[in-house]
């Protein structure tokens, strides 16, 4: 199932393998989660604990957070020109 055809239901989410990852700081998986009718972007990093067991570290961002971060980055770029 492609990411664009997915119908999100409340309190569910989906992650897809990040084929564009080229640095360790970028997530291994990206997707979306719907919580109380609001869609969040979701990122997951595959990690290893001290015993070598695999776990996943997650980060969720609201559309407002993403927009604000993009506006801040754009402002910084304009100031450096």
Residue, then its C-alpha position, 0 to 999 in steps of 0.5 A: x500500500x502506498x503512503x498516499x493511498x492510506x486512510x488514517x483512522x483515529x489512534x492509529x499510525x503507519x511507518x514506512x522505511x525511509x529509503x532517502x536516509x543518508x545520515x545517522x541523524x535521519x530516521x529509519x522510518x517515517x509516517x503519520x499518526x492520527x490522535x484525537x482527529x489531528x494528524x502528526x508526522x512520525x519518525x522512528x530511529x532504530x537503536x540498540x541498547x547496551x545488551x544489543x537488543x533493538x528498540x525504536x526511538x520515536x518523535x511526533x511533530x504536529x503540522x504547526x511545529x513543522x510549519x514553525x520550524x520551516x519558517x524559522x529556517x527560511x528566515x535564517x536563510x534570508x538573513x544569511x544572504 
